[in-house]
Amino acid sequence: MTTAAPAVKPVPFMLTALEQGDIDAATAVLRSGMLRSASQCAALELKFAELSGARHAMTCANGTCALQLAYEPLFEPGDEVLVPAWSYIATASMLVARGCKPIFVDAIEATGQIDLADAARRVTPRTRGIAATHMYGCPVDIGATQALAAEHGLRVVYDAAQAHLSTYNGKGIGEFGDAVTYSFYATKNLGTGEGGLISCNDDKLARDIQLLRSHGESEKYLHERVGYNYRMNDITGAIGLSRLGRLARETKARQEAAVRYGEILAKVPGFVPLEITAGATSAYHLYTVRLDLGVLKTTREQVMKDLGALGVPTALHYPRSLPQQPAFARFLERQGAWPVAERLARTVMSLPMHHGLTEEHFATIEHGVRAVASRYGG
Ligand SMILES: Cc1ncc(COP(=O)(O)O)c(C=O)c1O
């Protein structure tokens, strides 16, 4: 079978390749025989805490475990916890794993972030916390989140799985809230394959999380409480530490790419970039736009298909809001509606974003979006 050569060289949607230094760091651990969580994980924790503005950082197996380890000491079964209707499933599903009731909060259309005014309307006497996701790498309105939490005595966990090294009011996001969780999944800005981390600023909470992470063990074979094995290993730690050394540079490259996108899309009707929260800098894990289907007289699927044929791959983050997921159906009674999140699920689309985008890539992207916009009336 022969396949026709593509008309244009496609722009890579993401860039996950390791560099030789990462491979050397992992190989050194393999050679040492010290494969369990040891010096590399400890060094990653120290460096990550320093770079994100947190006092404590604890590595763990993945971003889902990170949420579970943060939620368990802060929330009790039966608590109501406000959570974005517009997020990845783990932010809410790990609340359910804790026995909490997720109270879904609608999004802000312009940013895709949790709407704190809607959150305030959904507070009840049973509300104990807010679990807010820094979507696409951009911090939520942390000022409004902390103010709502202070007003009602709520605990705050920020899900920063997509937002490594982002900032709010000039500070690292690790400075805010009770705990911040991260994912090091292969495609994340700091990808180690699988991996995660929780940061916090409270000594007791840090100890609780460390105990929970490793079977509640405070001395060898002395188990103070029931816990899990959610530890990272040192091969993963070494890759993470090596990659962390260049993450600030790579994040800056993503931010510069976002500026280029802004220049290009300002001249293309129908493609509306998501806005950044006031006072925040985004880590641009993803570059997501809203399609104005009143301007582009076609479907999102057609736009994606045509862009793909022009060498511009796209993806959906996400095709459904969380309340639209069957997994949460039993929690929705008397919760009202989430019209913005559902509209985002119908209209968003992510374009290529990574630290290796070149002017050649942007020429392909600009040509693609302009061609599609003029084809469909934009
Ligand atoms: C917002 C958000 N939260 C949590 C997670 C879960 O992280 P992990 O895949 O490492 O378990 C992800 C990963 O996709 C995510 O994007």
The ligand as an SDF file (V2000), in Angstrom:
LIG
                    3D

 16 16  0  0  0  0  0  0  0  0999 V2000
   -5.8800   19.2880   35.6040 C   0  0  0  0  0  0  0  0  0  0  0  0
   -5.3380   17.9080   35.8480 C   0  0  0  0  0  0  0  0  0  0  0  0
   -5.4770   17.3550   37.0660 N   0  0  0  0  0  0  0  0  0  0  0  0
   -4.9850   16.1350   37.3450 C   0  0  0  0  0  0  0  0  0  0  0  0
   -4.3470   15.3740   36.3910 C   0  0  0  0  0  0  0  0  0  0  0  0
   -3.9130   13.9880   36.7420 C   0  0  0  0  0  0  0  0  0  0  0  0
   -2.5410   13.8070   36.6370 O   0  0  0  0  0  0  0  0  0  0  0  0
   -1.9360   12.3520   36.3310 P   0  0  0  0  0  0  0  0  0  0  0  0
   -2.2850   11.9940   34.9190 O   0  0  0  0  0  0  0  0  0  0  0  0
   -0.4560   12.5250   36.5390 O   0  0  0  0  0  0  0  0  0  0  0  0
   -2.5180   11.3970   37.3210 O   0  0  0  0  0  0  0  0  0  0  0  0
   -4.1790   15.9080   35.1070 C   0  0  0  0  0  0  0  0  0  0  0  0
   -3.4890   15.1220   34.0600 C   0  0  0  0  0  0  0  0  0  0  0  0
   -3.8990   15.0210   32.9390 O   0  0  0  0  0  0  0  0  0  0  0  0
   -4.6950   17.2010   34.8210 C   0  0  0  0  0  0  0  0  0  0  0  0
   -4.5730   17.7530   33.5990 O   0  0  0  0  0  0  0  0  0  0  0  0
  1  2  1  0
  2  3  1  0
  2 15  2  0
  3  4  2  0
  4  5  1  0
  5  6  1  0
  5 12  2  0
  6  7  1  0
  7  8  1  0
  8  9  2  0
  8 10  1  0
  8 11  1  0
 12 13  1  0
 12 15  1  0
 13 14  2  0
 15 16  1  0
M  END
$$$$
